[in-house]
């Protein structure tokens, strides 16, 4: 079975961490250079989608492991996502 690139639920996009490419790989694949107009645009788009992403597992282990019994329960109760 092929894993989806992303999942969308209630207007929020979720990316499996293993599928997120590095910024330099994206820029190289698109053929843009850092410092150029196109490079700046691609860099900002990449940051918009991936730089501020929440790592649910890391956040759960660091802050919420004593409060919630599992990561899935933490996601359901904290973010109201089924």
N, CA, C and O atoms as CSV, one atom per row, in Angstrom:
chain,resi,resn,atom,element,x,y,z
A,1,UNK,N,N,0.838,-1.178,0.000
A,1,UNK,CA,C,0.000,0.000,0.000
A,1,UNK,C,C,0.885,1.244,0.000
A,1,UNK,O,O,1.865,1.302,0.743
A,2,UNK,N,N,0.558,2.219,-0.808
A,2,UNK,CA,C,1.333,3.443,-0.936
A,2,UNK,C,C,0.882,4.440,0.129
A,2,UNK,O,O,-0.311,4.696,0.294
A,3,UNK,N,N,1.855,4.998,0.849
A,3,UNK,CA,C,1.564,5.982,1.882
A,3,UNK,C,C,1.276,7.332,1.219
A,3,UNK,O,O,1.980,7.736,0.294
A,4,UNK,N,N,0.251,8.019,1.691
A,4,UNK,CA,C,-0.097,9.320,1.146
A,4,UNK,C,C,0.977,10.339,1.480
A,4,UNK,O,O,1.651,10.234,2.505
A,5,UNK,N,N,1.131,11.321,0.611
A,5,UNK,CA,C,2.084,12.399,0.852
A,5,UNK,C,C,1.621,13.278,2.007
A,5,UNK,O,O,2.433,13.743,2.806
A,6,UNK,N,N,0.318,13.503,2.090
A,6,UNK,CA,C,-0.207,14.314,3.185
A,6,UNK,C,C,-1.657,13.915,3.453
A,6,UNK,O,O,-2.303,13.249,2.644
A,7,UNK,N,N,-2.137,14.340,4.601
A,7,UNK,CA,C,-3.511,14.095,4.998
A,7,UNK,C,C,-4.135,15.432,5.360
A,7,UNK,O,O,-3.471,16.290,5.943
A,8,UNK,N,N,-5.391,15.614,5.023
A,8,UNK,CA,C,-6.074,16.863,5.348
A,8,UNK,C,C,-7.313,16.541,6.162
A,8,UNK,O,O,-8.116,15.688,5.784
A,9,UNK,N,N,-7.458,17.236,7.285
A,9,UNK,CA,C,-8.609,17.026,8.154
A,9,UNK,C,C,-8.978,18.347,8.803
A,9,UNK,O,O,-8.135,18.988,9.431
A,10,UNK,N,N,-10.205,18.753,8.661
A,10,UNK,CA,C,-10.719,19.976,9.280
A,10,UNK,C,C,-9.877,21.197,8.906
A,10,UNK,O,O,-9.634,22.061,9.749
A,11,UNK,N,N,-9.434,21.274,7.659
A,11,UNK,CA,C,-8.670,22.416,7.185
A,11,UNK,C,C,-7.209,22.420,7.590
A,11,UNK,O,O,-6.518,23.412,7.358
A,12,UNK,N,N,-6.709,21.334,8.194
A,12,UNK,CA,C,-5.316,21.243,8.612
A,12,UNK,C,C,-4.638,20.158,7.785
A,12,UNK,O,O,-5.199,19.080,7.587
A,13,UNK,N,N,-3.430,20.445,7.300
A,13,UNK,CA,C,-2.676,19.492,6.502
A,13,UNK,C,C,-1.645,18.806,7.388
A,13,UNK,O,O,-0.911,19.465,8.125
A,14,UNK,N,N,-1.594,17.475,7.312
A,14,UNK,CA,C,-0.652,16.680,8.094
A,14,UNK,C,C,0.288,15.961,7.144
A,14,UNK,O,O,-0.147,15.363,6.160
A,15,UNK,N,N,1.591,16.021,7.445
A,15,UNK,CA,C,2.613,15.350,6.655
A,15,UNK,C,C,3.316,14.329,7.525
A,15,UNK,O,O,3.746,14.660,8.630
A,16,UNK,N,N,3.449,13.074,7.047
A,16,UNK,CA,C,4.297,12.132,7.783
A,16,UNK,C,C,5.736,12.652,7.757
A,16,UNK,O,O,6.229,13.063,6.706
A,17,UNK,N,N,6.403,12.634,8.899
A,17,UNK,CA,C,7.746,13.208,9.002
A,17,UNK,C,C,8.716,12.565,8.018
A,17,UNK,O,O,9.619,13.233,7.514
A,18,UNK,N,N,8.542,11.294,7.743
A,18,UNK,CA,C,9.454,10.602,6.836
A,18,UNK,C,C,9.311,11.075,5.393
A,18,UNK,O,O,10.198,10.829,4.575
A,19,UNK,N,N,8.217,11.744,5.070
A,19,UNK,CA,C,7.970,12.183,3.697
A,19,UNK,C,C,8.335,13.645,3.443
A,19,UNK,O,O,8.248,14.102,2.303
A,20,UNK,N,N,8.740,14.389,4.472
A,20,UNK,CA,C,9.076,15.797,4.294
A,20,UNK,C,C,10.483,15.902,3.717
A,20,UNK,O,O,11.439,15.449,4.346
A,21,UNK,N,N,10.629,16.495,2.524
A,21,UNK,CA,C,11.957,16.619,1.923
A,21,UNK,C,C,12.733,17.776,2.548
A,21,UNK,O,O,12.142,18.647,3.185
A,22,UNK,N,N,14.025,17.786,2.372
A,22,UNK,CA,C,14.850,18.894,2.835
A,22,UNK,C,C,14.657,20.088,1.895
A,22,UNK,O,O,14.382,19.923,0.707
A,23,UNK,N,N,14.806,21.288,2.455
A,23,UNK,CA,C,14.595,22.502,1.663
A,23,UNK,C,C,15.547,22.551,0.464
A,23,UNK,O,O,15.132,22.905,-0.640
A,24,UNK,N,N,16.812,22.200,0.674
A,24,UNK,CA,C,17.766,22.263,-0.437
A,24,UNK,C,C,17.423,21.270,-1.540
A,24,UNK,O,O,17.687,21.535,-2.713
A,25,UNK,N,N,16.833,20.122,-1.175
A,25,UNK,CA,C,16.414,19.145,-2.180
A,25,UNK,C,C,15.273,19.703,-3.022
A,25,UNK,O,O,15.257,19.539,-4.242
A,26,UNK,N,N,14.328,20.357,-2.374
A,26,UNK,CA,C,13.200,20.957,-3.098
A,26,UNK,C,C,13.705,22.027,-4.061
A,26,UNK,O,O,13.298,22.073,-5.221
A,27,UNK,N,N,14.593,22.884,-3.569
A,27,UNK,CA,C,15.110,23.954,-4.414
A,27,UNK,C,C,15.926,23.406,-5.578
A,27,UNK,O,O,15.853,23.932,-6.689
A,28,UNK,N,N,16.698,22.357,-5.334
A,28,UNK,CA,C,17.490,21.744,-6.401
A,28,UNK,C,C,16.577,21.095,-7.441
A,28,UNK,O,O,16.793,21.245,-8.643
A,29,UNK,N,N,15.554,20.373,-6.971
A,29,UNK,CA,C,14.628,19.707,-7.897
A,29,UNK,C,C,13.865,20.711,-8.761
A,29,UNK,O,O,13.545,20.428,-9.915
A,30,UNK,N,N,13.576,21.883,-8.196
A,30,UNK,CA,C,12.864,22.910,-8.954
A,30,UNK,C,C,13.804,23.774,-9.787
A,30,UNK,O,O,13.352,24.563,-10.617
A,31,UNK,N,N,15.101,23.629,-9.569
A,31,UNK,CA,C,16.080,24.356,-10.375
A,31,UNK,C,C,16.205,25.825,-10.029
A,31,UNK,O,O,16.485,26.644,-10.904
A,32,UNK,N,N,16.000,26.174,-8.760
A,32,UNK,CA,C,16.133,27.570,-8.340
A,32,UNK,C,C,17.366,27.727,-7.453
A,32,UNK,O,O,17.814,26.775,-6.814
A,33,UNK,N,N,17.902,28.942,-7.428
A,33,UNK,CA,C,19.095,29.209,-6.636
A,33,UNK,C,C,18.726,30.072,-5.428
A,33,UNK,O,O,17.808,30.890,-5.484
A,34,UNK,N,N,19.466,29.866,-4.336
A,34,UNK,CA,C,19.272,30.706,-3.163
A,34,UNK,C,C,19.620,32.140,-3.522
A,34,UNK,O,O,20.547,32.393,-4.291
A,35,UNK,N,N,18.874,33.067,-2.962
A,35,UNK,CA,C,19.145,34.476,-3.212
A,35,UNK,C,C,18.413,35.034,-4.416
A,35,UNK,O,O,18.318,36.253,-4.565
A,36,UNK,N,N,17.894,34.174,-5.279
A,36,UNK,CA,C,17.128,34.662,-6.425
A,36,UNK,C,C,15.678,34.879,-6.010
A,36,UNK,O,O,15.259,34.443,-4.938
A,37,UNK,N,N,14.917,35.555,-6.862
A,37,UNK,CA,C,13.510,35.801,-6.563
A,37,UNK,C,C,12.753,34.478,-6.400
A,37,UNK,O,O,12.007,34.295,-5.438
A,38,UNK,N,N,12.954,33.568,-7.343
A,38,UNK,CA,C,12.273,32.273,-7.280
A,38,UNK,C,C,12.725,31.479,-6.064
A,38,UNK,O,O,11.921,30.808,-5.417
A,39,UNK,N,N,14.013,31.557,-5.755
A,39,UNK,CA,C,14.531,30.860,-4.582
A,39,UNK,C,C,13.909,31.370,-3.301
A,39,UNK,O,O,13.591,30.589,-2.404
A,40,UNK,N,N,13.732,32.681,-3.213
A,40,UNK,CA,C,13.078,33.275,-2.045
A,40,UNK,C,C,11.638,32.837,-1.913
A,40,UNK,O,O,11.168,32.545,-0.813
A,41,UNK,N,N,10.931,32.789,-3.038
A,41,UNK,CA,C,9.525,32.359,-3.025
A,41,UNK,C,C,9.401,30.905,-2.576
A,41,UNK,O,O,8.572,30.582,-1.725
A,42,UNK,N,N,10.222,30.034,-3.146
A,42,UNK,CA,C,10.180,28.615,-2.788
A,42,UNK,C,C,10.569,28.430,-1.327
A,42,UNK,O,O,9.968,27.622,-0.620
A,43,UNK,N,N,11.567,29.172,-0.877
A,43,UNK,CA,C,12.003,29.085,0.512
A,43,UNK,C,C,10.883,29.489,1.468
A,43,UNK,O,O,10.667,28.824,2.482
A,44,UNK,N,N,10.174,30.563,1.158
A,44,UNK,CA,C,9.067,31.007,2.009
A,44,UNK,C,C,7.912,30.009,1.998
A,44,UNK,O,O,7.304,29.748,3.036
A,45,UNK,N,N,7.613,29.454,0.828
A,45,UNK,CA,C,6.551,28.443,0.757
A,45,UNK,C,C,6.921,27.205,1.564
A,45,UNK,O,O,6.084,26.654,2.279
A,46,UNK,N,N,8.167,26.770,1.453
A,46,UNK,CA,C,8.637,25.614,2.215
A,46,UNK,C,C,8.499,25.887,3.715
A,46,UNK,O,O,7.987,25.052,4.460
A,47,UNK,N,N,8.956,27.054,4.145
A,47,UNK,CA,C,8.868,27.412,5.565
A,47,UNK,C,C,7.414,27.484,6.029
A,47,UNK,O,O,7.096,27.079,7.148
A,48,UNK,N,N,6.543,27.991,5.181
A,48,UNK,CA,C,5.129,28.100,5.536
A,48,UNK,C,C,4.534,26.726,5.837
A,48,UNK,O,O,3.788,26.565,6.803
A,49,UNK,N,N,4.866,25.738,5.006
A,49,UNK,CA,C,4.277,24.409,5.186
A,49,UNK,C,C,5.028,23.521,6.169
A,49,UNK,O,O,4.399,22.737,6.880
A,50,UNK,N,N,6.353,23.618,6.230
A,50,UNK,CA,C,7.116,22.637,6.989
A,50,UNK,C,C,7.872,23.168,8.201
A,50,UNK,O,O,8.036,22.428,9.171
A,51,UNK,N,N,8.337,24.404,8.192
A,51,UNK,CA,C,9.207,24.889,9.265
A,51,UNK,C,C,8.492,24.984,10.612
A,51,UNK,O,O,9.091,24.682,11.644
A,52,UNK,N,N,7.260,25.386,10.620
A,52,UNK,CA,C,6.522,25.553,11.875
A,52,UNK,C,C,5.622,24.355,12.177
A,52,UNK,O,O,4.705,24.449,12.994
A,53,UNK,N,N,5.885,23.249,11.526
A,53,UNK,CA,C,5.071,22.062,11.737
A,53,UNK,C,C,5.285,21.510,13.151
A,53,UNK,O,O,6.384,21.584,13.700
A,54,UNK,N,N,4.240,20.972,13.711
A,54,UNK,CA,C,4.295,20.386,15.050
A,54,UNK,C,C,4.612,18.902,14.925
A,54,UNK,O,O,3.942,18.184,14.183
A,55,UNK,N,N,5.614,18.444,15.636
A,55,UNK,CA,C,5.944,17.028,15.693
A,55,UNK,C,C,5.168,16.453,16.885
A,55,UNK,O,O,5.589,16.601,18.032
A,56,UNK,N,N,4.047,15.806,16.611
A,56,UNK,CA,C,3.159,15.319,17.668
A,56,UNK,C,C,3.861,14.365,18.625
A,56,UNK,O,O,3.674,14.450,19.838
A,57,UNK,N,N,4.665,13.460,18.086
A,57,UNK,CA,C,5.330,12.464,18.931
A,57,UNK,C,C,6.326,13.135,19.870
A,57,UNK,O,O,6.347,12.840,21.065
A,58,UNK,N,N,7.152,14.035,19.336
A,58,UNK,CA,C,8.144,14.720,20.172
A,58,UNK,C,C,7.459,15.588,21.230
A,58,UNK,O,O,7.863,15.590,22.393
A,59,UNK,N,N,6.434,16.316,20.829
A,59,UNK,CA,C,5.710,17.160,21.775
A,59,UNK,C,C,5.045,16.322,22.860
A,59,UNK,O,O,5.043,16.702,24.031
A,60,UNK,N,N,4.482,15.180,22.470
A,60,UNK,CA,C,3.846,14.292,23.440
A,60,UNK,C,C,4.869,13.773,24.457
A,60,UNK,O,O,4.631,13.821,25.664
A,61,UNK,N,N,6.003,13.280,23.962
A,61,UNK,CA,C,7.016,12.713,24.862
A,61,UNK,C,C,7.605,13.774,25.788
A,61,UNK,O,O,7.885,13.490,26.953
A,62,UNK,N,N,7.793,14.982,25.286
A,62,UNK,CA,C,8.441,16.028,26.064
A,62,UNK,C,C,7.515,16.644,27.114
A,62,UNK,O,O,7.951,16.917,28.232
A,63,UNK,N,N,6.250,16.867,26.774
A,63,UNK,CA,C,5.372,17.623,27.658
A,63,UNK,C,C,4.156,16.861,28.197
A,63,UNK,O,O,3.717,17.134,29.314
A,64,UNK,N,N,3.611,15.925,27.441
A,64,UNK,CA,C,2.293,15.389,27.769
A,64,UNK,C,C,2.253,13.899,28.075
A,64,UNK,O,O,1.162,13.354,28.243
A,65,UNK,N,N,3.383,13.217,28.155
A,65,UNK,CA,C,3.364,11.768,28.344
A,65,UNK,C,C,2.770,11.356,29.691
A,65,UNK,O,O,2.210,10.266,29.806
A,66,UNK,N,N,2.882,12.201,30.697
A,66,UNK,CA,C,2.297,11.865,32.005
A,66,UNK,C,C,0.810,12.177,32.067
A,66,UNK,O,O,0.073,11.589,32.858
A,67,UNK,N,N,0.386,13.095,31.235
A,67,UNK,CA,C,-1.018,13.512,31.249
A,67,UNK,C,C,-1.912,12.602,30.404
A,67,UNK,O,O,-3.050,12.321,30.779
A,68,UNK,N,N,-1.386,12.141,29.254
A,68,UNK,CA,C,-2.159,11.299,28.341
A,68,UNK,C,C,-1.511,9.924,28.232
A,68,UNK,O,O,-0.289,9.801,28.326
A,69,UNK,N,N,-2.321,8.893,28.035
A,69,UNK,CA,C,-1.825,7.521,27.973
A,69,UNK,C,C,-1.144,7.169,26.652
A,69,UNK,O,O,-0.276,6.297,26.621
A,70,UNK,N,N,-1.529,7.840,25.554
A,70,UNK,CA,C,-0.946,7.531,24.248
A,70,UNK,C,C,-0.915,8.782,23.380
A,70,UNK,O,O,-1.569,9.783,23.673
A,71,UNK,N,N,-0.138,8.697,22.305
A,71,UNK,CA,C,-0.047,9.819,21.368
A,71,UNK,C,C,-1.402,10.059,20.712
A,71,UNK,O,O,-1.823,11.207,20.564
A,72,UNK,N,N,-2.084,8.997,20.322
A,72,UNK,CA,C,-3.380,9.172,19.655
A,72,UNK,C,C,-4.405,9.821,20.585
A,72,UNK,O,O,-5.198,10.653,20.145
A,73,UNK,N,N,-4.394,9.453,21.850
A,73,UNK,CA,C,-5.299,10.081,22.815
A,73,UNK,C,C,-4.933,11.557,23.005
A,73,UNK,O,O,-5.814,12.411,23.110
A,74,UNK,N,N,-3.648,11.847,23.048
A,74,UNK,CA,C,-3.171,13.225,23.160
A,74,UNK,C,C,-3.648,14.066,21.972
A,74,UNK,O,O,-4.142,15.177,22.163
A,75,UNK,N,N,-3.505,13.549,20.755
A,75,UNK,CA,C,-3.932,14.279,19.554
A,75,UNK,C,C,-5.435,14.504,19.574
A,75,UNK,O,O,-5.909,15.590,19.239
A,76,UNK,N,N,-6.191,13.474,19.970
A,76,UNK,CA,C,-7.648,13.594,20.008
A,76,UNK,C,C,-8.107,14.646,21.007
A,76,UNK,O,O,-8.980,15.456,20.696
A,77,UNK,N,N,-7.533,14.641,22.194
A,77,UNK,CA,C,-8.018,15.536,23.242
A,77,UNK,C,C,-7.422,16.944,23.151
A,77,UNK,O,O,-8.128,17.919,23.404
A,78,UNK,N,N,-6.160,17.070,22.802
A,78,UNK,CA,C,-5.518,18.387,22.753
A,78,UNK,C,C,-5.903,19.155,21.504
A,78,UNK,O,O,-6.208,20.345,21.584
A,79,UNK,N,N,-5.895,18.495,20.341
A,79,UNK,CA,C,-6.146,19.161,19.075
A,79,UNK,C,C,-7.529,18.873,18.501
A,79,UNK,O,O,-7.884,19.396,17.445
A,80,UNK,N,N,-8.310,18.043,19.192
A,80,UNK,CA,C,-9.658,17.688,18.766
A,80,UNK,C,C,-9.669,17.093,17.354
A,80,UNK,O,O,-10.502,17.449,16.520
A,81,UNK,N,N,-8.730,16.187,17.108
A,81,UNK,CA,C,-8.621,15.504,15.815
A,81,UNK,C,C,-8.858,14.024,16.034
A,81,UNK,O,O,-8.211,13.406,16.880
A,82,UNK,N,N,-9.761,13.464,15.295
A,82,UNK,CA,C,-10.077,12.039,15.442
A,82,UNK,C,C,-8.980,11.183,14.871
A,82,UNK,O,O,-9.073,9.956,14.906
